Amino acid sequence: MKLRKILRQELLWGAVILTVLLGRLTNPYFFVNNNIDVILYTTAIYGTLAIAESLVLLVGEIDLSIGISSVVSPALAIYLANWINTLAGGGNMVRGGYVMMSWWVIVGLTMLIATVTGIINGIIVVKGHVPPFVATIGMQYTVSGIGYIVTKGTPLFMTRVENSEVLGGSKFMNLVPLCFVLFLVIAVFFIYLTTSTKFGMRVYSTGGSTKSAKMCGINTDRWKIFMYVIAGALVGFTGLVFVSKLQSCDVTQTTGYEMTALAIAIIAGIELNGGGGRLIDTVKGALFMAVLSNVMSNVGFLSYHRTFVTGLFIVLFAIIHKLSDSKRLRELNVVEV
Amino acid sequence: MENRTNSKPLLAMKNIQKGFNDVPVLKGIDFNVNRGEIVAIIGSNGAGKSTLMNVLAGVHHADSGEIWFEGEKVSIDDPNVAERLRIGMVHQEPSLCENMLVYENIFLNREYRSALGHLDRPRMRKESTAVLENLGFHIDVEQRVRDISLVSKVIVSIAKAMLMNPKLLILDEVTAALNQKEVEHLFEIIHGLREKGPGIIFISHKIREIVQISDRVFVLRDGVEAGTFDRTVDTLREKDIINMMLGESKWKGEYSEREMGQVGDKILLSVKGLSKHEMFNDITFDLHENEIVGLAGLKGSGITELMYSIFGIMQYEGGELLMKGEPLKAALPEEAIRRGVCMITNDRQQEGLAMGLPIENNVLVASLNKTRGNGKFINKKLSTEIAKDYIAKLQIKTTGPQQQVQFLSGGNQQKVVVSKWLFRDSDVILIDEPTRGVDIKAKNEIYNLLLQEKARSKGIIVYSPETRELLNICNRIIIIDQGKIIAEVHRNEERFTEKGILEIMHSY
């Protein structure tokens, strides 16, 4: 019985291990350095976005703009920097698609734009009382549109930007991809915040029972907006990792990553109504998805197949979570009308 | 008995007056509480209990009058001031975060943390357990609130209020959803509290409990003090309290004998020994044509569950139910509806209406086959006519049959729900709280409607927490307590008054 409880609790690790085994089975080069690097890079990307989505979900909201925002923010940052520069009398810093500006300028402006997007999302949803589903889908389209308008659909190349490949491409201590290490730092930071500080208390109470939280004097509006802002910042970071690794910035790249982030959150057991779930599980879920994604592409699945498989797992895990919920409710003799 | 009254009362409210929209609710109340004293406040609905407490808690401002706390004049402008004065309030519905742990809830917004922000969980766990033990209650503080029993939740709410070491503790209807055993357990804890010194205000509808727990009973009637009973001086008797609450009114409702009409002979619904584990037991009565039967009882009596079981939302376990002579045990409401039974539940927004749809759709939804006219599809013209007809008949205030019901007032929304079932033309109508959240004018219009249906040979079963409402429209009232029928009072009896019914309800 104890074993079953442990199995249920460590479902996600089990899923990871199984998928790794599957990976080795289908790919003799699974454990080759390069492949592991790819998996870790993917985990970093998926993971950061999943943490962003999880935080927003925990306070009872949702954000569907994070995917497109991560791709468009760097582009906007580059064009903005260029525009300011030309206003100030300097030359064109984007020539023939090649970006020629300081990497740190790009970093700073990307983070700024992404965070501002988060602020706007938060204000529209919380102060404007627009349902978050609607508001963030609207933002998704708006941001996408702005991206096209500004870039005219043409990609930007980062190869002439010094140090631009460090974030996404380099290895920490020559062992592990830097972006993965940074992701771990981010993950540990937020896991600590949510489990061991007042931050966690505020987030979980705001999402679990907004009314009760308010009656205790918690400013639930402020905390909800705060999560959108954090999500924005994390999205900015992810965008920079993309741009650094791929050495290009292409707004036509439809990522669908917000759906992946949402899928990871669901798989991790983050409740869509708010107040439930743990970030540590989100990290496990991100690892699982990254390995799964790797296995699928090695086996030759096209994106349609992968969407199908992802969908299957979302449903599977949702059912598993619901079953364990129902079992608990039955044990308590609660009547579900 | 030790004299608990110090020379200076802990709380002294002097000549408090408060009105809303020119309607006076509190008309000059003097109310005191002493340290270590349990004072109960009782009064009918609308007597002013909640308003008085809200003034004390800083939710409302009194129009005039003074509040003195610990010998000093205070002005309680908002809940934070009340908290600073160490006035704690525990509400009827425990305002806990169900998804969080017990000790997290107790310390919510008052967490112990280090300089860097790290939560001191061990300390919070220890102190939560201590606060609860102090109350005489043992519970594992690491459980999630949604996993603990209802009475535990109430006690945790009290523990949370106790954390600030309140000087005055207000318990507002905290026993509303608890059964007798749970209430006794709670009272042991409250009595234990008294030794520690806070003054306690206990608000309840249940006179039996008030007699059990209070040192003093403060009776409110129509916004003024009707009287006070002091245990050290008088014997607390339920009968006396009821008398003081209601006066000697012999009011039997606004309708004449003729308007109330004769009850028919034919039996529509026959309830025989219906029971459901832990909800209701051995319920037997008949519903005739041309009859309105009222069900009276305190919340938690099992009445709503009884109605649900007749209608098919829940299933009864024992006994027999006959609809027009044929057995009925509906697995789903659909079956009950087909047999001619309908129910108007107490939650019109969630269960009675499709809020985003127009009046027309809501009225027709239970009787779509009547909207076909001569063709196979819904006849739009006919539908609109039907809707308009009900709007006129029920005097529903609206811009038209296309207006979405979410934009109607509570009373008018209720009328739409009623229209839906009138259009269905069921023989038996079950209604749970017919005029909840409905203004006076619409209330009367709904009563008229019910009497009209009665005149059309329908049978109606009504539950209302307002005894006056039942007295107004029912031919007889069946009183149910803790799931059992304890009495049946006919309209022509002496006891068919507010006082009579209340006395029966509280004599058990």
Contacts between the chains, C-beta under 8 A, distances in Angstrom:
chain1	res1	chain2	res2	distance
A	196	B	118	5.6
A	196	B	119	5.3
A	196	B	121	7.7
A	197	B	113	7.0
A	197	B	117	4.7
A	197	B	118	6.3
A	197	B	119	5.8
A	198	B	111	5.5
A	198	B	113	6.0
A	198	B	117	6.3
A	198	B	119	6.7
A	199	B	117	7.6
A	200	B	119	7.7
A	201	B	100	7.8
A	201	B	104	6.4
A	201	B	108	6.4
A	201	B	109	7.9
A	201	B	111	6.0
A	201	B	119	7.3
A	204	B	97	7.2
A	204	B	99	6.5
A	204	B	100	5.7
A	204	B	104	7.9
A	205	B	97	4.6
A	205	B	100	6.3
A	205	B	108	5.9
A	207	B	99	7.7
A	208	B	97	4.6
A	208	B	98	6.4
A	208	B	99	3.4
A	208	B	100	6.1
A	209	B	95	7.8
A	209	B	96	7.2
A	209	B	97	4.1
A	209	B	98	6.0
A	209	B	99	6.9
A	211	B	95	6.8
A	212	B	95	4.3
A	212	B	96	5.8
A	212	B	97	5.0
A	213	B	97	6.4
A	213	B	108	7.4
A	215	B	95	4.8
A	216	B	95	7.8
A	216	B	108	4.8
A	216	B	109	4.4
A	217	B	80	7.5
A	217	B	109	5.2
A	218	B	108	7.5
A	218	B	109	5.8
A	275	B	97	7.1
A	275	B	99	4.0
A	275	B	100	7.7
A	276	B	99	5.5
A	328	B	147	7.3
A	332	B	147	6.2
A	337	B	313	7.0
A	337	B	314	7.8
